[in-house]
Amino acid sequence: MGVMVYGAIDLGGLDAMMIISKSDNALSQLTGSHWALAEKIDPQLGQIGVTLVLNELLEPIRLPFVVVTLKPAVEFINPPKY
């Protein structure tokens, strides 16, 4: 799933450094300390980091879907033998 999120970020034109900069500004307003993360992070590694974070944020949405659809999918592939 992480590869799909990375592909969506890469093909969709999402600017990972802008997201890091905005999150850094939001955290600096909350904590009062400014880290300037966007200036210290390589853009490619920043994109991978944003991908990892978004993948983890999608997990609570993905898990119930998998739990609900797993049994019907298994029964479709391997029907019960009576």
Buried (B, 14 or more C-beta within 10 A) or exposed (E): EEEEBBEEBEEEEBBBBEBBBEBBBEBBEEEEEEEEBBEEBEEEEBBBBBBEBBBEEBEEEEEEEEEEEEEEEEEEEEEEEE
